[in-house]
Amino acid sequence: QPGARVGDIGAAVQAYGESRGYGVVREFVGHGVGRFLHEDPQVPNYGQAGMGPLLRVGMCIAIEPMFNLGDRKTRILDDQWTVITADGKLSAHFEHSIAITEDGPEILTVHG
């Protein structure tokens, strides 16, 4: 919603994942989308409600929850690209691009 803060998103993602026993990845975050793929603001999957940058009409952000079946920690393999969980358990990564409109958030990546 316009007027909400990035920390509200992170707090909601973190609460959802941790309430289900998942490790919530912290090394990688969502981001703003605009002229370049990865822009400010960073949109962590954890945080404190009421904190962080203000969401304003016209912004577009990518929200990217990453949940692990075990610990939240990850590691990057020698190819410097592949990311795995530090404990070798399964992980899932989802992404939606969201436009902040006067009427509220609009999910841009909905299929249908």
C-alpha positions in Angstrom: 0.0 0.0 0.0 1.2 3.6 -0.6 2.4 4.9 2.8 3.5 1.4 4.0 7.2 0.8 4.5 9.6 -1.8 3.1 10.1 -3.2 6.6 6.3 -4.1 6.6 6.9 -6.4 3.7 10.0 -8.0 5.3 8.3 -8.5 8.6 5.3 -10.2 6.9 7.5 -12.5 4.9 9.6 -13.4 7.9 6.6 -14.0 10.1 5.0 -16.3 7.5 8.1 -18.3 6.9 9.2 -18.7 10.5 5.7 -19.5 11.7 5.9 -22.6 9.4 9.4 -23.6 10.6 11.3 -22.4 7.5 14.7 -20.7 7.6 14.3 -17.2 6.0 17.3 -16.4 3.8 18.9 -13.1 4.6 21.9 -13.0 2.2 19.7 -12.2 -0.8 16.9 -9.7 -1.1 14.2 -8.3 -3.3 14.7 -4.9 -5.0 13.3 -2.0 -6.8 12.6 -2.4 -10.6 12.8 0.4 -13.0 15.3 1.4 -15.8 17.6 -1.3 -14.5 16.7 -4.7 -13.2 18.1 -4.3 -9.6 17.5 -0.8 -8.2 16.8 0.6 -4.7 15.1 0.0 -2.5 16.4 -3.3 -1.3 13.4 -5.4 -0.1 14.6 -7.9 2.5 12.7 -11.0 3.4 13.0 -10.1 7.1 12.7 -6.9 9.1 10.7 -4.7 11.4 7.3 -3.4 10.5 7.2 0.4 10.3 10.9 0.7 9.3 12.7 1.3 6.0 11.9 3.3 2.9 8.3 4.5 2.3 6.4 2.9 -0.5 5.1 5.6 -2.9 2.7 5.6 -5.8 4.6 4.8 -9.0 7.2 2.5 -7.4 7.8 -1.0 -8.7 9.4 -3.6 -6.5 10.3 -7.3 -6.7 9.4 -9.3 -3.6 11.5 -12.5 -3.5 10.8 -14.8 -0.6 13.4 -17.5 -0.1 12.7 -20.2 2.4 14.9 -23.1 3.5 13.7 -26.3 5.0 16.5 -26.1 7.5 18.7 -23.2 8.7 18.5 -19.8 7.0 22.2 -19.8 5.9 23.4 -20.2 2.4 26.7 -20.7 0.6 27.9 -19.9 -2.9 29.7 -22.7 -4.8 33.0 -22.4 -6.5 31.4 -21.3 -9.8 30.5 -18.1 -8.0 26.9 -18.4 -9.3 25.2 -21.4 -7.7 23.7 -20.9 -4.3 22.8 -23.8 -2.0 21.7 -24.0 1.6 24.6 -24.3 4.1 23.1 -27.4 5.6 22.2 -29.1 2.3 18.5 -29.0 2.8 15.9 -27.9 0.2 15.1 -24.3 -0.5 12.5 -22.4 -2.5 12.6 -19.0 -4.2 9.6 -17.1 -5.5 9.4 -13.7 -7.1 6.6 -11.3 -7.9 6.9 -7.8 -9.3 4.5 -5.4 -7.7 3.5 -1.9 -8.8 2.4 0.6 -6.0 -0.7 2.3 -7.3 -3.1 4.8 -5.8 -5.5 1.9 -5.3 -2.9 -0.3 -3.6 -0.5 -3.0 -4.8 -0.9 -4.5 -8.3 0.9 -7.8 -8.9 2.4 -7.5 -12.4 3.6 -11.1 -12.7 0.3 -12.8 -12.4 -0.3 -15.4 -15.1 -3.6 -15.9 -16.6 
